Amino acid sequence: MTTLWDRVEPLLWHVAKPARYIGGEDGSFRDLKGDDVVRWLLCYPDTYEIGLPNQGLQILYSILNERDDAAAERAYAPWTDMEASMRAAGIPLFSVESTRPAAEFDVIAFNLSAELTYTNVLNMLDLADVPLRTAARGPGDAVVLAGGHCTYNPEPLADFLDAAVLGDGEEVVSELHDAITAWHATGEDRDRRGLHRALAAIEGVYVPSLYTPRYEAGRLAGYDAADDAPRTVEKRTVADLADWPYPRAQLVPLTEVVHDRLNVEVFRGCTRGCRFCQAGMITRPVRERPKDQVLELVRDGIARTGYDEVALTSLSTADFSGIEDVVGALTERGSSTHDVAVSLPSLRVDAFTVATAAAIQQVRRTGLTFAPEGGTWRMRRVINKLISDDDLFSAIDAAFSQGWRRVKLYFLIGLPTERDEDVVAIAELAAECVARGRRHHRAASVTASVGGFVPKCNTPFQWHTMDSPEELRRKVGMLRDVARRTNGLEIRWHDPDATAAEGIVSRGDRRIGGVIERVWRDGGTFQEWSEHFSLPRWLKALAAEGLDLEETALRARDRDETLPWAHLSAGLHPDFLWDDYAASLRAEGVEDCRWTPCYDCGACTTYGTEHVVASAAPPAGGSQGTGQGLDLNGPTAPVLVGLSSTRR
Amino acid sequence: MIGLALPERLRLRYAKLGKVRFTSQRDLARVMERAMRRATLPLAHSAGFSPRPLVSFGLALPTGCASRAEYLDLRLDPSRATDAVGIVGLDDVDVGELARFTSRMSELLPDGIDVTAAAGLTGAEPSLQEAVASCDWELEVLGVSPAVLAGRVEQLLEADAVQVARERKGRIATDDIRPAIRALSVLDRPRREIDGLGEVVTLAASLSTHPRGVRPAELCGALGSEVLLVGACRTHQWMENDDRTARAEPLTEDGTVCGGLPDRAIEVQDG
């Protein structure tokens, strides 16, 4: 093998955070395998600190390296200073474990968790010396794959990917590995087309080159699929998390990263049914990890890593039916984990949950964050985040009375049917939370973080309009006006320009590939970072491709329009999504199907799977999503809003 | 490690070599804490809402520099002693136990970080940060021939003052680093070649730490703008008496602690 270390080392003296490029994590792979293995380079298209903790990549890393015929290493996007040094010295993308050049890998696989990282995907392929476009790749070039939540609309990257994987990766990664190994065995002059057909035969694998988009009057009209390609690609779902206690050895980095703690996934999927939440829709059904396995993973993980904090991760950890038993066992006096801080990301908004958080954080307290998302009860019924004002206030009272002095609230603006009064209500609600906090402590404060809503694919809002950056800025301005009058209330907001770009890349079709390439060639890497982001660069690229923001991102879609992801399925029936959309416009909530009858969204029936939940009863405490509070505040008149707009 | 008995205060000596030297001092502190937790060491913690383990590191090692002589002091909490680690008086610790402890720590630490010695402290020893007066370095540079470099070294040593620009609190200030340079010479060493970049020349330097130290990169800058630092290794840290007639390492590799030097009023510090 080749190692570039001797050439990389002198560069590290002159770049920021050189520890990003040296690997050496506890749990990382030491290559003792021969030359006859298929080598994967698992890539996260952002910095090391952001990418290292990614659990999806770590799971695949663990599974692949357990195989005798596979070896997986990792690479992250080099920061701009390092990239410049590498290009000046003619050094290609390399793995952090062994500083091995990307050219020595057979597969380059990306985790796509955020759309604005796509320009970094192109940059990393370019640094790897792989032809950017799939069509230009030959038999000796690496196979370029992608997985992760963003692949439910892979079209913007379609021209650059050999294949994209939909859904859980645990099982499919081995099937991909076998197919690629078999393709390699066909010899030096192997046919890439043959590889593509073999990949497309694997359930959950989408091969864009086998689907040719058709446009009519400037809009996507459908796809012409190759004869042997499936009409619809269905996602993969792991039926039982208990079979997959991965990653076996979570990586412990030498330098500080985000989520720098032990992370143990307690369940996957969520059926709270929040209509804006793509993650909740695409990861159904709910599959809980058995609580004994959770305990084992935490105990072993703490002993092995030396971490003093563990996060029990999921989309709503307070809903885990084993939460009390697990927390009780971990914090018990005399247990090996009693002085470990347990954090519960994604807290449900109620006093019960706060009490749990307080009980487990006697030693050190992490921050407390709630996500009411909408400012008014009407708004929250539209988005099906069924938290009443009283739920929130009781959570806030509990938090401040139990010693927290600062609480963070998450909200979205630009939601469907939103009126100015809904926006102003965000600041008023947050101000009321400050007032309640001040009864307990004079320095109590609340931070309200406000994000701009992007209607994502495979959600009931996928057809809906999206606010322009100007409109989002106007709404932020309204919030700031109200907040300025309240001591102890801080409003933070996501850059509306970045929200617009996210709309382009998440809602667009295959033509966005040209836009992404132009933005990248124009120097637009690290678009998740405000110091590198610029919307004008995106608008210029759109214009050069004959497209615009309104058509690509902002406008509403008709029910009969072919959406860019029409040939890909997360198992959700289009009728379910449409009916749920219609219900949202009537401000009607739906209940959580874990504890109420099935409304047939499709996630269970399509794949013959079902919820794996230990408890048949909803958790104590909150009303949201459990059918206990739908009539709160009395009936509300339906809101009349057209289901689609003809605005062009 | 059943039955290990350690004193309440410990000084560790460790090396930081290889790739891991590109971690920062702050990173290293976290790595050390995790290794100590894995060793089930009953660390004492500070009081307060956000308790921190009582570990004090000596002089920070600049990111990228290697070292064969780093130190840290830590304090254990007798009330947290376990079956695995008992806490005993200084006189009860045997050398074999300490050796077992250092090799266990080295096992738990990343490649390149090795605990080379450990010894109990009475609490009367001067703190690492205060007491270390000078450090010896080996510096590897590129960009000039050994002969040219030797000439530059001679010039620098003959100069009355050597001004370097430094950023301090966002402002550029000029400092004279000459007083901090005690000795500097080109080492006669077999030379290594870096692909495409040229030949490496090694310098030996002895640099003061008080009142204001000098970083290896600053020293190389003072030798000429084309002198590129590609490697630096701290080989010794020295404590010394006021008139510099006696010096000692805070903890030698064979486990001898410097408890204070003659002819110097050493302020006794806690921890």
Interface residues (C-beta under 8 A of the other chain):
Chain A: W5 D6 R7 E9 P10 L12 W13 K17 P18 A19 Y21 I22 G23 G24 D26 V252 L254 T255 E256 A303 R304 T305 G306 Y307 D308 V363 R364 R365
Chain B: K19 V20 F22 T23 S24 R26 D27 R30 V31 E33 R34 A35 M36 R37 R38 F49 S50 P51 T63 G64 L108 P110 D111 G112 L142 I194 D195 G196 L197 A217 L228 L229 V230
